[in-house]
Amino acid sequence: CGVRGVMRIAYLDTSVSDICPSNLTKYEVNGKTMCGRHNRTVPCDSVYYPSHGVEYSNICGRAVGYSQKGTVACGFWWSSNTFYWHNNSINGLYATGVIITRGPSNDRNHVWTFASGRQEANYDVCNCPCASGGDAAPSFVGNNYFCESATKYEPPVGDGHQWYTNYTLWQGNCYEGSDCCPDDGRPWFNVDLDCPTTQDIEVRWCGYPGLNLYGNIATEILELFVY
């Protein structure tokens, strides 16, 4: 985070340990080990990271991930077994990616979203907000997100359920000419809260339920610090 006096609240690095949190599943693809959703029939699987009562007013961190098939950055969401277009609920599926919030599940406060879009080169409603055709991020997300695409063009139909392990998401390694990797401090984010809190942190790994339409994401690294 570039500051002293921080407390690491979450740590996952599959190059050090290939054990995923109990709520997640380990994926081993093309020499990569990743952690992702365990129950693919639901939109999100979550892991809670306790603050142990330590008061903090800043949250910083990073994530390294990979995408599978064609992902949806913003717009689609899933609630009560129904598939919708456009979502303005922090509790729903509003992006394929890693969603970080603080507080209990009935009172979530958004911290940061790591989203994955379908492609960057052509118009597509499933693209990142920074790419042609992509929906804007929900109002509660604001500018607190990173969104990248693992494929420059539409993922080929014949790719099936392929993982794109040749491109690491949210590291700022965008394609030439991309508008999705500004000089914004990647891979690290840092959020200054309005007031100090001791709330626990929830991290959700989210994607469209099932494998028939849209893709999935999994992470190789996740680090979160509070101070």
Disulfide bonds with the S-S distance in Angstrom:
Cys1-Cys60 1.49
Cys20-Cys35 2.03
Cys44-Cys206 2.05
Cys128-Cys147 2.06
Cys130-Cys180 1.95
Cys174-Cys181 1.80
